[in-house]
Amino acid sequence: MSDWIGVGLIAFPIICGLWGLSHLSRPYDVTTEEFEKRAHEAPSLLSAGMSGLQKMLDPAAGKAMEVQEDFKQGYYNGEQESGDGPEAGDTENKEI
């Protein structure tokens, strides 16, 4: 009889774990608005921690992340871009 109790004590958490995983993996409907809202939210704590770890392990990746943030904010080579290109024939603002 005690063998069945031991088997039950081992099987119960395994069965509960499998049920929980199947419950979590079920697909659910997400509206387009909800998907867009989640996509544009601030990064989660886990992704922020992973990006910090990546910056420590690979300094070039950290610099790349900073440059990407500058591009998102409209900076190019440390200067704020207005969005308009230089005028044709303008020799003052030529870049090499």
Phi and psi in radians as a Rosetta constraint file:
Dihedral C 1 N 2 CA 2 C 2 CIRCULARHARMONIC -1.201 0.35
Dihedral N 2 CA 2 C 2 N 3 CIRCULARHARMONIC -0.422 0.35
Dihedral C 2 N 3 CA 3 C 3 CIRCULARHARMONIC -1.139 0.35
Dihedral N 3 CA 3 C 3 N 4 CIRCULARHARMONIC -0.683 0.35
Dihedral C 3 N 4 CA 4 C 4 CIRCULARHARMONIC -1.193 0.35
Dihedral N 4 CA 4 C 4 N 5 CIRCULARHARMONIC -0.580 0.35
Dihedral C 4 N 5 CA 5 C 5 CIRCULARHARMONIC -1.166 0.35
Dihedral N 5 CA 5 C 5 N 6 CIRCULARHARMONIC -0.737 0.35
Dihedral C 5 N 6 CA 6 C 6 CIRCULARHARMONIC -1.123 0.35
Dihedral N 6 CA 6 C 6 N 7 CIRCULARHARMONIC -0.741 0.35
Dihedral C 6 N 7 CA 7 C 7 CIRCULARHARMONIC -1.107 0.35
Dihedral N 7 CA 7 C 7 N 8 CIRCULARHARMONIC -0.702 0.35
Dihedral C 7 N 8 CA 8 C 8 CIRCULARHARMONIC -1.135 0.35
Dihedral N 8 CA 8 C 8 N 9 CIRCULARHARMONIC -0.692 0.35
Dihedral C 8 N 9 CA 9 C 9 CIRCULARHARMONIC -1.173 0.35
Dihedral N 9 CA 9 C 9 N 10 CIRCULARHARMONIC -0.510 0.35
Dihedral C 9 N 10 CA 10 C 10 CIRCULARHARMONIC -1.462 0.35
Dihedral N 10 CA 10 C 10 N 11 CIRCULARHARMONIC -0.709 0.35
Dihedral C 10 N 11 CA 11 C 11 CIRCULARHARMONIC -1.264 0.35
Dihedral N 11 CA 11 C 11 N 12 CIRCULARHARMONIC -0.615 0.35
Dihedral C 11 N 12 CA 12 C 12 CIRCULARHARMONIC -1.035 0.35
Dihedral N 12 CA 12 C 12 N 13 CIRCULARHARMONIC -0.875 0.35
Dihedral C 12 N 13 CA 13 C 13 CIRCULARHARMONIC -1.128 0.35
Dihedral N 13 CA 13 C 13 N 14 CIRCULARHARMONIC -0.578 0.35
Dihedral C 13 N 14 CA 14 C 14 CIRCULARHARMONIC -1.163 0.35
Dihedral N 14 CA 14 C 14 N 15 CIRCULARHARMONIC -0.790 0.35
Dihedral C 14 N 15 CA 15 C 15 CIRCULARHARMONIC -1.129 0.35
Dihedral N 15 CA 15 C 15 N 16 CIRCULARHARMONIC -0.734 0.35
Dihedral C 15 N 16 CA 16 C 16 CIRCULARHARMONIC -1.114 0.35
Dihedral N 16 CA 16 C 16 N 17 CIRCULARHARMONIC -0.689 0.35
Dihedral C 16 N 17 CA 17 C 17 CIRCULARHARMONIC -1.135 0.35
Dihedral N 17 CA 17 C 17 N 18 CIRCULARHARMONIC -0.752 0.35
Dihedral C 17 N 18 CA 18 C 18 CIRCULARHARMONIC -1.131 0.35
Dihedral N 18 CA 18 C 18 N 19 CIRCULARHARMONIC -0.706 0.35
Dihedral C 18 N 19 CA 19 C 19 CIRCULARHARMONIC -1.109 0.35
Dihedral N 19 CA 19 C 19 N 20 CIRCULARHARMONIC -0.737 0.35
Dihedral C 19 N 20 CA 20 C 20 CIRCULARHARMONIC -1.114 0.35
Dihedral N 20 CA 20 C 20 N 21 CIRCULARHARMONIC -0.734 0.35
Dihedral C 20 N 21 CA 21 C 21 CIRCULARHARMONIC -1.134 0.35
Dihedral N 21 CA 21 C 21 N 22 CIRCULARHARMONIC -0.695 0.35
Dihedral C 21 N 22 CA 22 C 22 CIRCULARHARMONIC -1.175 0.35
Dihedral N 22 CA 22 C 22 N 23 CIRCULARHARMONIC -0.607 0.35
Dihedral C 22 N 23 CA 23 C 23 CIRCULARHARMONIC -1.178 0.35
Dihedral N 23 CA 23 C 23 N 24 CIRCULARHARMONIC -0.697 0.35
Dihedral C 23 N 24 CA 24 C 24 CIRCULARHARMONIC -1.262 0.35
Dihedral N 24 CA 24 C 24 N 25 CIRCULARHARMONIC -0.490 0.35
Dihedral C 24 N 25 CA 25 C 25 CIRCULARHARMONIC -1.534 0.35
Dihedral N 25 CA 25 C 25 N 26 CIRCULARHARMONIC -0.016 0.35
Dihedral C 25 N 26 CA 26 C 26 CIRCULARHARMONIC -1.201 0.35
Dihedral N 26 CA 26 C 26 N 27 CIRCULARHARMONIC 2.360 0.35
Dihedral C 26 N 27 CA 27 C 27 CIRCULARHARMONIC -1.257 0.35
Dihedral N 27 CA 27 C 27 N 28 CIRCULARHARMONIC 2.693 0.35
Dihedral C 27 N 28 CA 28 C 28 CIRCULARHARMONIC -2.427 0.35
Dihedral N 28 CA 28 C 28 N 29 CIRCULARHARMONIC 2.741 0.35
Dihedral C 28 N 29 CA 29 C 29 CIRCULARHARMONIC -1.406 0.35
Dihedral N 29 CA 29 C 29 N 30 CIRCULARHARMONIC 2.324 0.35
Dihedral C 29 N 30 CA 30 C 30 CIRCULARHARMONIC -2.180 0.35
Dihedral N 30 CA 30 C 30 N 31 CIRCULARHARMONIC 2.252 0.35
Dihedral C 30 N 31 CA 31 C 31 CIRCULARHARMONIC -1.264 0.35
Dihedral N 31 CA 31 C 31 N 32 CIRCULARHARMONIC 2.811 0.35
Dihedral C 31 N 32 CA 32 C 32 CIRCULARHARMONIC -1.087 0.35
Dihedral N 32 CA 32 C 32 N 33 CIRCULARHARMONIC -0.686 0.35
Dihedral C 32 N 33 CA 33 C 33 CIRCULARHARMONIC -1.135 0.35
Dihedral N 33 CA 33 C 33 N 34 CIRCULARHARMONIC -0.731 0.35
Dihedral C 33 N 34 CA 34 C 34 CIRCULARHARMONIC -1.159 0.35
Dihedral N 34 CA 34 C 34 N 35 CIRCULARHARMONIC -0.679 0.35
Dihedral C 34 N 35 CA 35 C 35 CIRCULARHARMONIC -1.108 0.35
Dihedral N 35 CA 35 C 35 N 36 CIRCULARHARMONIC -0.791 0.35
Dihedral C 35 N 36 CA 36 C 36 CIRCULARHARMONIC -1.099 0.35
Dihedral N 36 CA 36 C 36 N 37 CIRCULARHARMONIC -0.684 0.35
Dihedral C 36 N 37 CA 37 C 37 CIRCULARHARMONIC -1.106 0.35
Dihedral N 37 CA 37 C 37 N 38 CIRCULARHARMONIC -0.778 0.35
Dihedral C 37 N 38 CA 38 C 38 CIRCULARHARMONIC -1.173 0.35
Dihedral N 38 CA 38 C 38 N 39 CIRCULARHARMONIC -0.609 0.35
Dihedral C 38 N 39 CA 39 C 39 CIRCULARHARMONIC -1.209 0.35
Dihedral N 39 CA 39 C 39 N 40 CIRCULARHARMONIC -0.529 0.35
Dihedral C 39 N 40 CA 40 C 40 CIRCULARHARMONIC -1.715 0.35
Dihedral N 40 CA 40 C 40 N 41 CIRCULARHARMONIC 0.038 0.35
Dihedral C 40 N 41 CA 41 C 41 CIRCULARHARMONIC -1.238 0.35
Dihedral N 41 CA 41 C 41 N 42 CIRCULARHARMONIC 2.855 0.35
Dihedral C 41 N 42 CA 42 C 42 CIRCULARHARMONIC -1.095 0.35
Dihedral N 42 CA 42 C 42 N 43 CIRCULARHARMONIC 2.684 0.35
Dihedral C 42 N 43 CA 43 C 43 CIRCULARHARMONIC -1.101 0.35
Dihedral N 43 CA 43 C 43 N 44 CIRCULARHARMONIC 2.624 0.35
Dihedral C 43 N 44 CA 44 C 44 CIRCULARHARMONIC -1.320 0.35
Dihedral N 44 CA 44 C 44 N 45 CIRCULARHARMONIC 2.993 0.35
Dihedral C 44 N 45 CA 45 C 45 CIRCULARHARMONIC -1.114 0.35
Dihedral N 45 CA 45 C 45 N 46 CIRCULARHARMONIC -0.650 0.35
Dihedral C 45 N 46 CA 46 C 46 CIRCULARHARMONIC -1.157 0.35
Dihedral N 46 CA 46 C 46 N 47 CIRCULARHARMONIC -0.797 0.35
Dihedral C 46 N 47 CA 47 C 47 CIRCULARHARMONIC -1.205 0.35
Dihedral N 47 CA 47 C 47 N 48 CIRCULARHARMONIC -0.563 0.35
Dihedral C 47 N 48 CA 48 C 48 CIRCULARHARMONIC -1.162 0.35
Dihedral N 48 CA 48 C 48 N 49 CIRCULARHARMONIC -0.694 0.35
Dihedral C 48 N 49 CA 49 C 49 CIRCULARHARMONIC -1.161 0.35
Dihedral N 49 CA 49 C 49 N 50 CIRCULARHARMONIC -0.682 0.35
Dihedral C 49 N 50 CA 50 C 50 CIRCULARHARMONIC -1.185 0.35
Dihedral N 50 CA 50 C 50 N 51 CIRCULARHARMONIC -0.662 0.35
Dihedral C 50 N 51 CA 51 C 51 CIRCULARHARMONIC -1.195 0.35
Dihedral N 51 CA 51 C 51 N 52 CIRCULARHARMONIC -0.610 0.35
Dihedral C 51 N 52 CA 52 C 52 CIRCULARHARMONIC -1.137 0.35
Dihedral N 52 CA 52 C 52 N 53 CIRCULARHARMONIC -0.715 0.35
Dihedral C 52 N 53 CA 53 C 53 CIRCULARHARMONIC -1.131 0.35
Dihedral N 53 CA 53 C 53 N 54 CIRCULARHARMONIC -0.705 0.35
Dihedral C 53 N 54 CA 54 C 54 CIRCULARHARMONIC -1.121 0.35
Dihedral N 54 CA 54 C 54 N 55 CIRCULARHARMONIC -0.658 0.35
Dihedral C 54 N 55 CA 55 C 55 CIRCULARHARMONIC -1.115 0.35
Dihedral N 55 CA 55 C 55 N 56 CIRCULARHARMONIC -0.667 0.35
Dihedral C 55 N 56 CA 56 C 56 CIRCULARHARMONIC -1.234 0.35
Dihedral N 56 CA 56 C 56 N 57 CIRCULARHARMONIC -0.697 0.35
Dihedral C 56 N 57 CA 57 C 57 CIRCULARHARMONIC -1.354 0.35
Dihedral N 57 CA 57 C 57 N 58 CIRCULARHARMONIC -0.567 0.35
Dihedral C 57 N 58 CA 58 C 58 CIRCULARHARMONIC -2.356 0.35
Dihedral N 58 CA 58 C 58 N 59 CIRCULARHARMONIC 1.680 0.35
Dihedral C 58 N 59 CA 59 C 59 CIRCULARHARMONIC -1.043 0.35
Dihedral N 59 CA 59 C 59 N 60 CIRCULARHARMONIC -0.534 0.35
Dihedral C 59 N 60 CA 60 C 60 CIRCULARHARMONIC -1.145 0.35
Dihedral N 60 CA 60 C 60 N 61 CIRCULARHARMONIC -0.625 0.35
Dihedral C 60 N 61 CA 61 C 61 CIRCULARHARMONIC -1.168 0.35
Dihedral N 61 CA 61 C 61 N 62 CIRCULARHARMONIC -0.637 0.35
Dihedral C 61 N 62 CA 62 C 62 CIRCULARHARMONIC -1.104 0.35
Dihedral N 62 CA 62 C 62 N 63 CIRCULARHARMONIC -0.746 0.35
Dihedral C 62 N 63 CA 63 C 63 CIRCULARHARMONIC -1.136 0.35
Dihedral N 63 CA 63 C 63 N 64 CIRCULARHARMONIC -0.678 0.35
Dihedral C 63 N 64 CA 64 C 64 CIRCULARHARMONIC -1.102 0.35
Dihedral N 64 CA 64 C 64 N 65 CIRCULARHARMONIC -0.686 0.35
Dihedral C 64 N 65 CA 65 C 65 CIRCULARHARMONIC -1.135 0.35
Dihedral N 65 CA 65 C 65 N 66 CIRCULARHARMONIC -0.673 0.35
Dihedral C 65 N 66 CA 66 C 66 CIRCULARHARMONIC -1.154 0.35
Dihedral N 66 CA 66 C 66 N 67 CIRCULARHARMONIC -0.709 0.35
Dihedral C 66 N 67 CA 67 C 67 CIRCULARHARMONIC -1.144 0.35
Dihedral N 67 CA 67 C 67 N 68 CIRCULARHARMONIC -0.709 0.35
Dihedral C 67 N 68 CA 68 C 68 CIRCULARHARMONIC -1.101 0.35
Dihedral N 68 CA 68 C 68 N 69 CIRCULARHARMONIC -0.682 0.35
Dihedral C 68 N 69 CA 69 C 69 CIRCULARHARMONIC -1.128 0.35
Dihedral N 69 CA 69 C 69 N 70 CIRCULARHARMONIC -0.685 0.35
Dihedral C 69 N 70 CA 70 C 70 CIRCULARHARMONIC -1.101 0.35
Dihedral N 70 CA 70 C 70 N 71 CIRCULARHARMONIC -0.727 0.35
Dihedral C 70 N 71 CA 71 C 71 CIRCULARHARMONIC -1.083 0.35
Dihedral N 71 CA 71 C 71 N 72 CIRCULARHARMONIC -0.712 0.35
Dihedral C 71 N 72 CA 72 C 72 CIRCULARHARMONIC -1.097 0.35
Dihedral N 72 CA 72 C 72 N 73 CIRCULARHARMONIC -0.577 0.35
Dihedral C 72 N 73 CA 73 C 73 CIRCULARHARMONIC -1.545 0.35
Dihedral N 73 CA 73 C 73 N 74 CIRCULARHARMONIC -0.052 0.35
Dihedral C 73 N 74 CA 74 C 74 CIRCULARHARMONIC 1.674 0.35
Dihedral N 74 CA 74 C 74 N 75 CIRCULARHARMONIC 0.282 0.35
Dihedral C 74 N 75 CA 75 C 75 CIRCULARHARMONIC -1.731 0.35
Dihedral N 75 CA 75 C 75 N 76 CIRCULARHARMONIC 2.452 0.35
Dihedral C 75 N 76 CA 76 C 76 CIRCULARHARMONIC -2.395 0.35
Dihedral N 76 CA 76 C 76 N 77 CIRCULARHARMONIC 2.131 0.35
Dihedral C 76 N 77 CA 77 C 77 CIRCULARHARMONIC 0.985 0.35
Dihedral N 77 CA 77 C 77 N 78 CIRCULARHARMONIC 0.631 0.35
Dihedral C 77 N 78 CA 78 C 78 CIRCULARHARMONIC 1.410 0.35
Dihedral N 78 CA 78 C 78 N 79 CIRCULARHARMONIC 0.044 0.35
Dihedral C 78 N 79 CA 79 C 79 CIRCULARHARMONIC -2.050 0.35
Dihedral N 79 CA 79 C 79 N 80 CIRCULARHARMONIC 2.540 0.35
Dihedral C 79 N 80 CA 80 C 80 CIRCULARHARMONIC -1.332 0.35
Dihedral N 80 CA 80 C 80 N 81 CIRCULARHARMONIC 2.200 0.35
Dihedral C 80 N 81 CA 81 C 81 CIRCULARHARMONIC -1.618 0.35
Dihedral N 81 CA 81 C 81 N 82 CIRCULARHARMONIC 2.482 0.35
Dihedral C 81 N 82 CA 82 C 82 CIRCULARHARMONIC -1.509 0.35
Dihedral N 82 CA 82 C 82 N 83 CIRCULARHARMONIC -0.265 0.35
Dihedral C 82 N 83 CA 83 C 83 CIRCULARHARMONIC 1.737 0.35
Dihedral N 83 CA 83 C 83 N 84 CIRCULARHARMONIC -0.321 0.35
Dihedral C 83 N 84 CA 84 C 84 CIRCULARHARMONIC -1.728 0.35
Dihedral N 84 CA 84 C 84 N 85 CIRCULARHARMONIC 2.366 0.35
Dihedral C 84 N 85 CA 85 C 85 CIRCULARHARMONIC -1.317 0.35
Dihedral N 85 CA 85 C 85 N 86 CIRCULARHARMONIC 2.989 0.35
Dihedral C 85 N 86 CA 86 C 86 CIRCULARHARMONIC -1.171 0.35
Dihedral N 86 CA 86 C 86 N 87 CIRCULARHARMONIC 2.636 0.35
Dihedral C 86 N 87 CA 87 C 87 CIRCULARHARMONIC -1.204 0.35
Dihedral N 87 CA 87 C 87 N 88 CIRCULARHARMONIC 2.608 0.35
Dihedral C 87 N 88 CA 88 C 88 CIRCULARHARMONIC -1.153 0.35
Dihedral N 88 CA 88 C 88 N 89 CIRCULARHARMONIC 2.341 0.35
Dihedral C 88 N 89 CA 89 C 89 CIRCULARHARMONIC 1.434 0.35
Dihedral N 89 CA 89 C 89 N 90 CIRCULARHARMONIC 0.042 0.35
Dihedral C 89 N 90 CA 90 C 90 CIRCULARHARMONIC -1.390 0.35
Dihedral N 90 CA 90 C 90 N 91 CIRCULARHARMONIC 1.879 0.35
Dihedral C 90 N 91 CA 91 C 91 CIRCULARHARMONIC -1.536 0.35
Dihedral N 91 CA 91 C 91 N 92 CIRCULARHARMONIC -0.211 0.35
Dihedral C 91 N 92 CA 92 C 92 CIRCULARHARMONIC -1.257 0.35
Dihedral N 92 CA 92 C 92 N 93 CIRCULARHARMONIC -0.654 0.35
Dihedral C 92 N 93 CA 93 C 93 CIRCULARHARMONIC -1.870 0.35
Dihedral N 93 CA 93 C 93 N 94 CIRCULARHARMONIC 0.613 0.35
Dihedral C 93 N 94 CA 94 C 94 CIRCULARHARMONIC -1.310 0.35
Dihedral N 94 CA 94 C 94 N 95 CIRCULARHARMONIC 2.403 0.35
Dihedral C 94 N 95 CA 95 C 95 CIRCULARHARMONIC -2.037 0.35
Dihedral N 95 CA 95 C 95 N 96 CIRCULARHARMONIC 2.577 0.35
